[in-house]
Amino acid sequence: MLSTQFGHAQVGGGGYVSNVFVKDEYRGQGKGHDLMRQVTQEHGNQELKLNSRPELHAFYSKHGFEATGDEDFGQPRMVRPPS
């Protein structure tokens, strides 16, 4: 789990990234990118997976995630290969 003053992200078993959020007062300041950089640096040696709303795919794509065409929980799955 990665918690900062501006947000939170969790990486669970199998490299599943969940509960990613940035507090309202920090949005629009690049803090989401900071958070995802930390996640990919700390867990980049394994495949990472997440489910995301389509409107956030461009954001996650900037961190190496690609849409797979599959869905979990009604949301498209994205995967980032190990670095």
N, C-alpha and C positions, 0 to 999 in steps of 0.2 A: 504494500500500500504506500502511496506517495501522497502526503498531505503537506500543503504549504499554506501560507497566510492568504493566498489568492485562489486556491482551488484544490482539487483532489482527483486522483486516478488510482485505480486498483488493477493489479495484474494477478490473476488467479491461476489455478492449475491449467496446464496445457497452453499457457500464454494468452489466455483470454482477458482482454482489456475491458474493464467495465467501470461504471460509476465515474465517468470523466465529467467534471464540471468546473467552471470558473465562476466565482462569486460575481454577482451583478456589478458591483462597484469597480471591478477590475477588467470587465469586458471591453474589447476594443483597444487594448493596450499591448497586445502580443503575448499576454500571459498564458493563453491556451497553447500557443506554440512553444513557450518555455516549458510548460508542463509536459507536452508530448515529446519534446527533445529529451527531457529527463527520463521519461518512460523508455524511449528507444535506446538511450545510452545504457541504462541499467539492465534492460532486458533484451537488448539487440542480438544476443547470441542465440536466441530461440525464435521460432516463428511466432508472431503475434497476430491475434485475431480480435475482431470487434464487430459489432453490429451498429449501424449508423443510419440515421435518416438521410435520404438522398441529398438533401441540401447541404449536408456536411461532408460529402465525399471529397470535394475539392480541398477542404481543410486537411483531412486525413491523408489525402494523396500527397500533399507536400511533405509528409513524414514517412513516405515509402509504402503506404497501404494501397492495395488495389482491390477493386470490387471483383468478387468471384462469380457473381450471377446467382449464387445461392441465397437463401433467406433463413434466418432464425428469428423466432419471436415476432414474425411479421416485418422485420427490418432486414435490408440487404447486409450480407456479410462482406467484410473486407479483411485482407490478409497482408501481412508484411513479412517477407522472407527473412531468415537470419542474416545478420551482416558479417 
